Amino acid sequence: MAATTANQSLDIQALNSRFALPGIVKIVPGNNTFPKVVVTTPQASAEIYLHGAHLTSWIPTGQKEVIFLSEKAQFQDGKAIRGGVPICFPWFNAKQDDPKAPSHGFVRTKSWQLDAITHEGNAIAVSLSTQSDEATKKWWPHNFHVTQRITIGTQLKIELVVTNTDNSTLTFEEALHTYYHVGQIREATVVGLNDTTYQDNTEGNREKLQQGNNTFTQRTDNAYLNTQHDIEIIDPSLQRRILIAKRHSNNTVVWNPWEELAQSMADLGDEEWQKFVCVEAANIRANAITLQPEEQHTMAAIVQVQQLG
């Protein structure tokens, strides 16, 4: 264990020598000594783990934390971090032809490479990448390259870029499984999906029609179809609205496990289900993406926060 910690310390030193921006960006040992990029600017602060290219915090100046992270999140090799923005790829939920495959794919549970940290005006852009290897091919036999570019400023922009590096067509699902922090889920409202057809995963993906805004009184696991609408989370408890714009995303997933399912999750505190709602930019099921060799697809979510009133 001591040797592993020493190696990680050397890795973090090397990362800082390449990427740190004095007074703005540094790479530090995070939970379980996993390397973490810490960004602090006059506009916002953020934290990003190389494990899963996983954003775990974004706080615009003058606001409270926007991203929910479970106090019981497990920072372990081969496991996803509960909260933040897990990346679902190359399948969503269970793999249809292999129930033993990891839920939501494998990129959220592996270490990514830090590629670049750059100024984008007053914002900071952090780019990370991963690609196919022997471990991924045990589950999915294709060649691919994925880049996640996270731009941190007064708004948060997350871009997921998938490139087909195979010699045949590539079909995949993807989602940015974002956990948004709310004061109280029973008081929160999601606006922008009225009159949209969705599949209800709590009833075997039965198709239904959303009537009115989303309010929360029970477990919710809805995949909205053929929608590129901007979404708002209205949160009177924290006196703010979270504005979510999507690019090249044809599905929106809305999820909260509610009390019973939350109690079965070892990496989620018993009462923490009340403090978040997941609103996800996605391309899943009938909206899965197909790329020709060398073709590229970019899906993005752009997030802003405004005070109510």
CORHUJO-V320476 format. One record per residue. RES is the residue in one letter. SS is DSSP state (H for helix, E for strand, - for the rest). PHI is phi in degrees with one decimal (* if undefined). OMEGA is omega as a letter, one per 30 degrees, with the letter a starting at -180 (NA if undefined). Layout:
# CORHUJO-V320476
res=<RES RES>
ss=<SS SS>
phi=<PHI PHI>
omega=<OMEGA OMEGA>
This chain:
# CORHUJO-V320476
res=<M A A T T A N Q S L D I Q A L N S R F A L P G I V K I V P G N N T F P K V V V T T P Q A S A E I Y L H G A H L T S W I P T G Q K E V I F L S E K A Q F Q D G K A I R G G V P I C F P W F N A K Q D D P K A P S H G F V R T K S W Q L D A I T H E G N A I A V S L S T Q S D E A T K K W W P H N F H V T Q R I T I G T Q L K I E L V V T N T D N S T L T F E E A L H T Y Y H V G Q I R E A T V V G L N D T T Y Q D N T E G N R E K L Q Q G N N T F T Q R T D N A Y L N T Q H D I E I I D P S L Q R R I L I A K R H S N N T V V W N P W E E L A Q S M A D L G D E E W Q K F V C V E A A N I R A N A I T L Q P E E Q H T M A A I V Q V Q Q L G>
ss=<- H H H H H H H H H H H H H H H H H H - E - - - E E E E E - H H H - E E E E E E - - - E E E E E E - E - - E E E E E E E - - - - - - E - E - - - - - - - - - - - - - E - E E E E E - - - - - - - - - - - - - - - E - H H H - E - E E E E E E E E - - E E E E E E E E E - - H H H H - - - - - - E E E E E E E E E - - - E E E E E E E E E - - - - - E E E - E E E E E E E E - - - H H H E E E E - - - - - E E E E H H H - - E E E E - - - - E - - - - - E E E E E - - - - - - E E E E E - - - - E E E E E E E E - - - E E E E E E - H H H H H H - - - - - - - - H H H H E E E E E E E E - H H H - E E E - - - - E E E E E E E E E E E E - ->
phi=<* -62.3 -65.3 -62.0 -62.1 -64.0 -62.6 -64.7 -64.5 -64.3 -60.5 -66.2 -60.5 -65.0 -63.6 -64.2 -65.3 -89.6 -120.4 -61.4 -118.2 -50.1 77.6 -126.2 -132.3 -143.9 -108.4 -131.3 -72.0 -94.7 -58.1 56.4 61.0 -63.4 -60.7 -133.7 -88.6 -112.7 -114.6 -135.8 -130.0 -61.1 -90.1 -170.9 -124.3 -157.9 -135.2 -135.5 -88.5 -67.4 -65.3 77.4 47.9 -100.3 -71.7 -115.8 -157.4 -149.4 -127.7 -64.0 -55.4 87.9 -111.2 -88.6 -50.3 -94.4 -104.2 -85.4 -131.8 -65.3 -67.8 -106.9 -54.5 -100.4 -101.4 -139.3 -57.1 81.7 -122.8 -85.0 -80.2 -81.9 111.7 66.7 -129.3 -65.9 -99.6 -93.0 -172.7 -96.5 -134.9 -113.1 66.1 -79.9 -74.8 -60.7 -100.5 -156.7 -65.5 -85.0 -67.5 -63.1 -60.4 65.6 87.3 -121.8 -75.4 -77.2 -113.8 -120.6 -78.2 -100.5 -92.9 -83.7 -101.8 -163.0 -134.6 -135.7 -78.7 -125.9 65.2 -85.8 -100.4 -120.6 -107.3 -114.5 -112.8 -131.6 -146.9 -149.2 -154.6 -62.9 -155.1 -60.2 -66.6 -69.1 -73.4 -66.8 -104.7 -152.1 -83.8 -104.5 -95.9 -153.9 -137.4 -125.7 -116.7 -113.1 -117.9 -113.3 -107.9 -112.9 -163.9 -63.9 -121.9 -109.6 -123.2 -119.8 -117.8 -110.6 -113.0 -110.3 -117.8 -81.5 -100.5 -90.6 -101.2 -139.7 -63.8 -128.5 -119.5 -148.3 -107.7 -153.8 -158.9 -100.4 -82.8 -75.0 -93.7 -95.1 -76.4 -126.0 -70.3 -159.6 -60.2 -67.1 -100.3 -81.1 -135.1 -102.8 -112.3 125.8 -117.8 -56.5 66.5 -112.5 -73.4 -141.9 -102.7 -94.6 -70.1 -75.9 -128.1 64.5 62.7 -62.4 -79.8 -139.7 -115.4 -69.7 -119.1 84.2 -76.9 -83.2 -120.1 -126.8 -131.7 -164.4 -54.5 -128.7 -149.4 -113.0 -110.3 -82.1 -99.6 49.3 -128.2 -115.7 -62.0 -69.9 -123.7 -125.5 -105.7 -93.9 -127.9 -65.4 -62.2 -100.9 56.1 -152.6 -122.1 -106.6 -100.2 -124.4 -104.0 -120.5 -131.5 55.5 -125.3 -103.8 -129.4 -125.9 -107.5 -120.3 -143.4 -149.6 -76.4 61.7 -64.6 -64.4 -68.0 -60.5 -67.2 -88.9 -98.7 -66.2 -101.0 -136.1 -61.3 -56.8 -102.4 -71.5 -58.5 -77.2 -109.8 -153.1 -139.7 -92.4 -128.1 -119.2 -73.0 -154.3 -135.3 -135.8 53.2 -64.0 -99.8 -56.4 -95.5 -117.7 -119.0 -80.4 -51.4 72.5 -78.5 -132.8 -133.8 -121.4 -111.7 -139.9 -127.4 -121.6 -121.0 -134.3 -125.3 -131.7 -75.0 -75.2 102.1>
omega=<a l l l l l l l l l a l l l l a l a a l a l a a l l a l l l a a l l a l l a l l l a a l a l a l l l a a a l a l l a l a a a l l a a l l a l l l a l a l l l l l a a a l l l l a g l a a l l a a a a l a a l l l a a a a a l l l l a a l a l l a l a l l l a l a l a a l a a a a l a a a a l a l a l l l a a a l l l l l l l l a a l l l l l l a a l a l a l l a a l l l l a a a a a a l l a l a l l l l l l a a l l l a l a l l l l a l l l a l a l a l a l a a l a l a l a l l l a a l l l a l l a a l a l l l a l l l l a l a a a a a l a l a a a l l a a a l a a l l l l a l a l a l a l l a l l l l a l a l l l a l l a l l l l l l NA>
